[in-house]
Amino acid sequence: MAFLNDLPIAELIANYGYIAIFVIITLESAGVPCPGETVLISAAVYAGSTGNLNIGLVIAAAAAAAILGDNVGYWAGRRWGMPLLLRYGHLIALDHGRLKLGQYLFRRHGGKIVFFGRFTAMLRAYAAVLAGVNRLDARRFFAFNALGGVVWAGSMGIGSYYCGRQIEHIVGPVGLTLLALVVFGGLALWLFVRRHEARLLSEAETAIPGPLA
């Protein structure tokens, strides 16, 4: 990933255009820390100020990359995440029952996490992996992932194209607000689970009977 640090984002976009947009956002969505949203905003501003890129193609490249990268992260998490947790989860207090409870809760709320995670910096790179680890239904994941990717790319791309760099003054506070909601929501969920763990474990066992694979 050193090449991302050697060239400014603007130079990457000017030299490689849609390829740079697609590759960087794909990597970020697959779980590799990369400046995906910065690339999208910069490319849209560049398209609006120079006309060297087509904003429709910028949005299409970003949306396709977000969807593809998230699918890579999802299937990687689904293939390798749970086996690792089943083997070593007890070391971090994740026994079989709690792993099953995680799957149960993700089945109920996973779609929201996948969609809104696309708009928060902390979750954008990991929501898909978590969805895979917790075995969110593949069709449900694809639907929320595709919707989130298209809405994110469209809103960020069009906003940046017409508003220029001013969009960053909006995106920052919105992202922080969503992150705060995620953090407080996660804390509230943790407290709720702690208080009702026995009942929820029973519900999880009923919903997902038998051993986890």
For each residue, the residues with C-beta under 8 A, 3 or more apart:
1: 4 5 27 32 34
2: 5 6
3: 6 7
4: 1 7 12 24 34 35
5: 1 2
6: 2 3
7: 3 4 11 12 15
8: 11 12
9: 12 13 35 38 39 42
10: 13 14 42 46
11: 7 8 14 15
12: 4 7 8 9 15 16 20 24 39
13: 9 10 16 17 20 21 39 42 43 46 53
14: 10 11 17 46 52
15: 7 11 12 20
16: 12 13 19 20
17: 13 14 20 21 43 52 53
18: 21 22 53 57 58 61
19: 16 22 23
20: 12 13 15 16 17 23 24 39 43
21: 13 17 18 24 25 39 40 43 58 61 62 65
22: 18 19 25 26 61 62 64 65
23: 19 20 26 27 65
24: 4 12 20 21 27 28 34 35 36 39 65
25: 21 22 28 29 34 36 39 40 61 62 65 66 69
26: 22 23 29 30 65 66 68 69 72
27: 1 23 24 30 32 34 36 69
28: 24 25 32 33 34 35 36 69 124 125
29: 25 26 36 65 66 67 68 69 70 72 73 124 125 128 149
30: 26 27 69 70 72 73 76 125 128
31: 73 76 125 126 128 129
32: 1 27 28 125
33: 28 125
34: 1 4 24 25 27 28 39 125
35: 4 9 24 28 38 39
36: 24 25 27 28 29 39 40 65 66 124
37: 40 41 121 124 156 171
38: 9 35 41 42
39: 9 12 13 20 21 24 25 34 35 36 42 43
40: 21 25 36 37 43 44 58 62 153 156 157 160
41: 37 38 44 45 156 160 165 167 168 171
42: 9 10 13 38 39 45 46 160
43: 13 17 20 21 39 40 46 47 53 58 62 157
44: 40 41 47 48 55 58 59 156 157 158 159 160 161
45: 41 42 48 49 160 161 164 165
46: 10 13 14 42 43 49 50 52 53
47: 43 44 50 51 52 53 54 55 58 161
48: 44 45 55 160 161 162 164
49: 45 46 164
50: 46 47 53
51: 47
52: 14 17 46 47
53: 13 17 18 43 46 47 50 57 58
54: 47 57 58
55: 44 47 48 58 59 157 158 161
56: 59 60
57: 18 53 54 60 61
58: 18 21 40 43 44 47 53 54 55 61 62 157 161
59: 44 55 56 62 63 153 154 157 158
60: 56 57 63 64 153
61: 18 21 22 25 57 58 64 65
62: 21 22 25 40 43 58 59 65 66 149 152 153 156 157
63: 59 60 66 67 149 150 152 153 154
64: 22 60 61 67 68 149
65: 21 22 23 24 25 26 29 36 61 62 68 69
66: 25 26 29 36 62 63 69 70 118 145 148 149 152 153
67: 29 63 64 70 71 145 146 149 150
68: 26 29 64 65 71 72
69: 25 26 27 28 29 30 65 66 72 73 128
70: 29 30 66 67 73 74 114 127 128 145 149
71: 67 68 74 75 128 142 145
72: 26 29 30 68 69 75 76 128
73: 29 30 31 69 70 76 77 125 126 128 129 132
74: 70 71 77 78 128 129 131 132 136 138 141 145
75: 71 72 78 79 132
76: 30 31 72 73 79 80 81 129 132
77: 73 74 80 81 128 129 130 131 132 133
78: 74 75 81 82 132 133 135
79: 75 76 132
80: 76 77 83 84
81: 76 77 78 84 85 129 132 133
82: 78 85 86 99 133 135 212 213
83: 80 86 87
84: 80 81 87 88 89
85: 81 82 88 89 94 99 133
86: 82 83 89 96 99 212
87: 83 84
88: 84 85 91 92
89: 84 85 86 92 94 95 96 98 99
90: 93 94 95
91: 88
92: 88 89
93: 90 98
94: 85 89 90 98 99 102
95: 89 90 98 99
96: 86 89 99 100 211 212
97: 100 101 201 204 205
98: 89 93 94 95 101 102 201
99: 82 85 86 89 94 95 96 102 103 212
100: 96 97 103 104 201 204 205 208 212
101: 97 98 104 105 193 197 200 201 204
102: 94 98 99 105 106 134
103: 99 100 106 107 134 135 204 208 212
104: 100 101 107 108 200 203 204 207 208
105: 101 102 108 109 134 189 193 200 204
106: 102 103 109 110 113 130 131 134 135 136
107: 103 104 110 134 135 136 137 207
108: 104 105
109: 105 106 112 113
110: 106 107 113 114 131 134 136 140 141 144
111: 114 115 136 140 141 143 144
112: 109 115 116 144
113: 106 109 110 116 117 123 127 130 131
114: 70 110 111 117 118 127 128 131 136 141 144 145 148
115: 111 112 118 144 145 147 148 151
116: 112 113 119 120 123 148 178 182
117: 113 114 120 123 124 126 127 128 148 182
118: 66 114 115 123 124 127 148 149 151 152
119: 116 124 148 152 174 175 178
120: 116 117 123 124 175 178 179 182
121: 37 124 175 179
122: 126 179 182
123: 113 116 117 118 120 126 127 179 182
124: 28 29 36 37 117 118 119 120 121 127
125: 28 29 30 31 32 33 34 73
126: 31 73 117 122 123 129 130
127: 70 113 114 117 118 123 124 130 131
128: 29 30 31 69 70 71 72 73 74 77 114 117 131 132 141 145
129: 31 73 74 76 77 81 126 132 133
130: 77 106 113 126 127 133 134
131: 74 77 106 110 113 114 127 128 134 136 141 145
132: 73 74 75 76 77 78 79 81 128 129 135 136 141
133: 77 78 81 82 85 129 130
134: 102 103 105 106 107 110 130 131
135: 78 82 103 106 107 132
136: 74 106 107 110 111 114 131 132 140 141
137: 107 140 141
138: 74 141 142
139: 142 143
140: 110 111 136 137 143 144
141: 74 110 111 114 128 131 132 136 137 138 144 145
142: 71 138 139 145 146
143: 111 139 140 146 147
144: 110 111 112 114 115 140 141 147 148
145: 66 67 70 71 74 114 115 128 131 141 142 148 149
146: 67 142 143 149 150
147: 115 143 144 150 151
148: 66 114 115 116 117 118 119 144 145 151 152
149: 29 62 63 64 66 67 70 118 145 146 152 153
150: 63 67 146 147 153 154
151: 115 118 147 148 154 155
152: 62 63 66 118 119 148 149 155 156
153: 40 59 60 62 63 66 149 150 156 157
154: 59 63 150 151 157 158
155: 151 152 158 159
156: 37 40 41 44 62 152 153 159 160 167 171
157: 40 43 44 55 58 59 62 153 154 160 161
158: 44 55 59 154 155 161 162
159: 44 155 156 162 163 167 170 171
160: 40 41 42 44 45 48 156 157 163 164 165 167
161: 44 45 47 48 55 58 157 158
162: 48 158 159
163: 159 160 166 167 170
164: 45 48 49 160 167
165: 41 45 160 168
166: 163 169 170
167: 41 156 159 160 163 164 170 171
168: 41 165 171 172
169: 166 172 173
170: 159 163 166 167 173 174
171: 37 41 156 159 167 168 174 175
172: 168 169 175 176
173: 169 170 176 177
174: 119 170 171 177 178
175: 119 120 121 171 172 178 179
176: 172 173 179 180
177: 173 174 180 181
178: 116 119 120 174 175 181 182
179: 120 121 122 123 175 176 182 183
180: 176 177 183 184
181: 177 178 184 185
182: 116 117 120 122 123 178 179 185 186
183: 179 180 186 187
184: 180 181 187 188
185: 181 182 188 189
186: 182 183 189 190
187: 183 184 190 191
188: 184 185 191 192
189: 105 185 186 192 193
190: 186 187 193 194
191: 187 188 194 195
192: 188 189 195 196
193: 101 105 189 190 196 197 200
194: 190 191 197
195: 191 192
196: 192 193 199 200
197: 101 193 194 200 201
198: 201 202
199: 196 202 203
200: 101 104 105 193 196 197 203 204
201: 97 98 100 101 197 198 204 205
202: 198 199 205 206
203: 104 199 200 206 207
204: 97 100 101 103 104 105 200 201 207 208
205: 97 100 201 202 208 209
206: 202 203 209
207: 104 107 203 204
208: 100 103 104 204 205 212
209: 205 206
210:
211: 96
212: 82 86 96 99 100 103 208
213: 82
